[in-house]
Amino acid sequence: MRTTLLNLLEFLFALTVLAGVALVYVPAALILGGLAGVVAVERALSHPPPASRKEARS
């Protein structure tokens, strides 16, 4: 729950920054948005996959 809220806040802050930059210079906002997207994908891929639970053998 907490990480979901933090991810949502991070997304909203990034969107606000991009909107502010777009008000001044649209190509710069597109470049920053692309860079932010690459960083987000790399960050998501850096987390290890969840470990599978082994079934107990009886």
C-alpha positions as CSV (number, residue, x, y, z in Angstrom):
1,M,0.0,0.0,0.0
2,R,2.7,2.4,1.0
3,T,4.9,1.8,-2.1
4,T,1.8,2.2,-4.3
5,L,1.1,5.6,-2.8
6,L,4.7,6.6,-3.2
7,N,4.8,5.5,-6.8
8,L,1.6,7.5,-7.5
9,L,3.0,10.6,-5.9
10,E,6.3,10.2,-7.8
11,F,4.3,9.9,-11.1
12,L,2.2,13.0,-10.2
13,F,5.3,15.1,-9.4
14,A,7.0,14.0,-12.6
15,L,3.9,14.9,-14.6
16,T,3.7,18.3,-12.9
17,V,7.4,19.0,-13.8
18,L,6.8,17.9,-17.4
19,A,3.7,20.1,-17.7
20,G,5.7,23.1,-16.3
21,V,8.5,22.6,-18.8
22,A,6.0,22.1,-21.6
23,L,4.6,25.5,-20.9
24,V,8.0,27.0,-21.6
25,Y,9.5,24.7,-24.3
26,V,7.6,21.7,-25.6
27,P,10.7,19.8,-27.2
28,A,12.5,20.0,-23.9
29,A,9.5,18.4,-22.1
30,L,9.4,15.6,-24.7
31,I,13.1,14.9,-24.2
32,L,12.7,14.9,-20.4
33,G,9.6,12.7,-20.6
34,G,11.6,10.2,-22.7
35,L,14.5,10.2,-20.3
36,A,12.1,9.7,-17.4
37,G,10.5,6.8,-19.2
38,V,13.8,5.1,-19.7
39,V,14.7,5.6,-16.0
40,A,11.3,4.2,-14.9
41,V,11.7,1.1,-17.1
42,E,15.3,0.5,-15.8
43,R,14.2,1.0,-12.3
44,A,11.3,-1.5,-12.7
45,L,13.6,-4.1,-14.3
46,S,16.2,-3.7,-11.5
47,H,13.9,-5.3,-8.9
48,P,14.4,-9.0,-8.6
49,P,11.3,-11.1,-9.5
50,P,9.4,-12.4,-6.6
51,A,10.6,-15.8,-5.3
52,S,8.3,-18.6,-6.1
53,R,7.0,-20.5,-3.1
54,K,8.0,-24.1,-3.0
55,E,5.2,-26.5,-2.3
56,A,5.7,-28.6,0.8
57,R,6.2,-32.3,0.0
58,S,4.5,-34.8,2.2
